[in-house]
Amino acid sequence: MIRLMTEGDLDAVMEIENASFPQPWSRELMARELSNPISYPFVKTKSLKDGSEVLVGYLIFWLVYGEAHILNIAVRSDLQGSGIGSRLLSFALDFMSKRGVDLISLEVRKSNTTAISIYNRFGFEEVYVRKLYYGDEDAVVMSLNLGVKLEE
Ligand SMILES: CC(C)(COP(=O)(O)OP(=O)(O)OC[C@H]1O[C@@H](n2cnc3c(N)ncnc32)[C@H](O)[C@@H]1OP(=O)(O)O)[C@@H](O)C(=O)NCCC(=O)NCCS
């Protein structure tokens, strides 16, 4: 199930965040997204046999005037490669498309070839490189145009 992130998700989200990134967001930064009116923080959960729910990944984007920016996506490390990231991305792209988004952008570490190849598969193209965006590494800026293409 994919639903909006709540305050009760923050412990599980921060566990994934800290395990996923060399410079993880702080809990305060993550919590701020919950009340940011332009932010759409979604989580993916899995139901266990006992009926409980476990958080397996999240994706956060901002949506402003027909443009969206993906700020963060991560999947629990023991569950990576099982389609959760792809499902979160296709959910987000569908959500954006239904709200009239034309252009989606994101930054990704140049060395993060796994993420870059997933974004490529969803049609994102590399636009330019932001030198030392992360302090210790360049960012590849990628974008995807969801606008309706005119027939030739
Ligand atoms: C990037 C990330 C969100 C992708 O989520 P995911 O659930 O692992 O991705 P999926 O299972 O949907 O995999 C999509 C593709 O990537 C491949 N893949 C995923 N993880 C992989 C890994 N660790 N090594 C090699 N390939 C991998 C899958 O095989 C799949 O390819 P295919 O469809 O051609 O078989 C996840 O790996 C992650 O959390 N990484 C750490 C955080 C991060 O780097 N976020 C991106 C910041 S911009």
Ligand as a Chemical Component Dictionary entry (heavy atoms), coordinates in Angstrom:
data_LIG
# 
_chem_comp.id                   LIG 
_chem_comp.type                 NON-POLYMER 
_chem_comp.pdbx_formal_charge   0 
_chem_comp.three_letter_code    LIG 
# 
loop_
_chem_comp_atom.comp_id 
_chem_comp_atom.atom_id 
_chem_comp_atom.alt_atom_id 
_chem_comp_atom.type_symbol 
_chem_comp_atom.charge 
_chem_comp_atom.model_Cartn_x 
_chem_comp_atom.model_Cartn_y 
_chem_comp_atom.model_Cartn_z 
_chem_comp_atom.pdbx_ordinal 
LIG C1  C1  C 0 17.418 3.578  -5.766  1  
LIG C2  C2  C 0 16.377 2.732  -4.999  2  
LIG C3  C3  C 0 15.332 3.667  -4.405  3  
LIG C4  C4  C 0 15.696 1.787  -5.990  4  
LIG O1  O1  O 0 14.705 1.034  -5.335  5  
LIG P1  P1  P 0 14.611 -0.546 -5.521  6  
LIG O2  O2  O 0 13.376 -0.989 -4.835  7  
LIG O3  O3  O 0 15.878 -1.168 -5.102  8  
LIG O4  O4  O 0 14.458 -0.633 -7.100  9  
LIG P2  P2  P 0 13.727 -1.765 -7.914  10 
LIG O5  O5  O 0 13.708 -3.038 -7.172  11 
LIG O6  O6  O 0 12.442 -1.218 -8.375  12 
LIG O7  O7  O 0 14.753 -1.960 -9.090  13 
LIG C5  C5  C 0 14.716 -1.295 -10.278 14 
LIG C6  C6  C 0 15.869 -1.792 -11.095 15 
LIG O8  O8  O 0 17.138 -1.567 -10.477 16 
LIG C7  C7  C 0 17.827 -2.791 -10.251 17 
LIG N1  N1  N 0 18.430 -2.725 -8.928  18 
LIG C8  C8  C 0 17.853 -2.298 -7.795  19 
LIG N2  N2  N 0 18.723 -2.345 -6.767  20 
LIG C9  C9  C 0 19.867 -2.807 -7.286  21 
LIG C10 C10 C 0 21.128 -3.042 -6.735  22 
LIG N3  N3  N 0 21.396 -2.828 -5.433  23 
LIG N4  N4  N 0 22.085 -3.496 -7.560  24 
LIG C11 C11 C 0 21.830 -3.695 -8.867  25 
LIG N5  N5  N 0 20.637 -3.473 -9.437  26 
LIG C12 C12 C 0 19.667 -3.037 -8.650  27 
LIG C13 C13 C 0 16.777 -3.851 -10.324 28 
LIG O9  O9  O 0 17.328 -5.081 -10.752 29 
LIG C14 C14 C 0 15.809 -3.284 -11.319 30 
LIG O10 O10 O 0 16.216 -3.462 -12.639 31 
LIG P3  P3  P 0 15.312 -4.299 -13.645 32 
LIG O11 O11 O 0 13.936 -3.755 -13.548 33 
LIG O12 O12 O 0 15.964 -4.035 -14.950 34 
LIG O13 O13 O 0 15.407 -5.678 -13.139 35 
LIG C15 C15 C 0 17.026 1.883  -3.892  36 
LIG O14 O14 O 0 18.023 1.078  -4.457  37 
LIG C16 C16 C 0 17.596 2.681  -2.745  38 
LIG O15 O15 O 0 16.917 2.939  -1.767  39 
LIG N6  N6  N 0 18.877 3.086  -2.823  40 
LIG C17 C17 C 0 19.501 3.843  -1.763  41 
LIG C18 C18 C 0 18.981 5.248  -1.730  42 
LIG C19 C19 C 0 19.200 5.958  -3.050  43 
LIG O16 O16 O 0 20.265 5.888  -3.632  44 
LIG N7  N7  N 0 18.173 6.700  -3.503  45 
LIG C20 C20 C 0 18.221 7.454  -4.743  46 
LIG C21 C21 C 0 18.611 8.839  -4.463  47 
LIG S1  S1  S 0 18.543 9.861  -5.916  48 
# 
loop_
_chem_comp_bond.comp_id 
_chem_comp_bond.atom_id_1 
_chem_comp_bond.atom_id_2 
_chem_comp_bond.value_order 
_chem_comp_bond.pdbx_ordinal 
LIG C1  C2  SING 1  
LIG C2  C3  SING 2  
LIG C2  C4  SING 3  
LIG C2  C15 SING 4  
LIG C4  O1  SING 5  
LIG O1  P1  SING 6  
LIG P1  O2  DOUB 7  
LIG P1  O3  SING 8  
LIG P1  O4  SING 9  
LIG O4  P2  SING 10 
LIG P2  O5  DOUB 11 
LIG P2  O6  SING 12 
LIG P2  O7  SING 13 
LIG O7  C5  SING 14 
LIG C5  C6  SING 15 
LIG C6  O8  SING 16 
LIG C6  C14 SING 17 
LIG O8  C7  SING 18 
LIG C7  N1  SING 19 
LIG C7  C13 SING 20 
LIG N1  C8  SING 21 
LIG N1  C12 SING 22 
LIG C8  N2  DOUB 23 
LIG N2  C9  SING 24 
LIG C9  C10 SING 25 
LIG C9  C12 DOUB 26 
LIG C10 N3  SING 27 
LIG C10 N4  DOUB 28 
LIG N4  C11 SING 29 
LIG C11 N5  DOUB 30 
LIG N5  C12 SING 31 
LIG C13 O9  SING 32 
LIG C13 C14 SING 33 
LIG C14 O10 SING 34 
LIG O10 P3  SING 35 
LIG P3  O11 DOUB 36 
LIG P3  O12 SING 37 
LIG P3  O13 SING 38 
LIG C15 O14 SING 39 
LIG C15 C16 SING 40 
LIG C16 O15 DOUB 41 
LIG C16 N6  SING 42 
LIG N6  C17 SING 43 
LIG C17 C18 SING 44 
LIG C18 C19 SING 45 
LIG C19 O16 DOUB 46 
LIG C19 N7  SING 47 
LIG N7  C20 SING 48 
LIG C20 C21 SING 49 
LIG C21 S1  SING 50 
# 
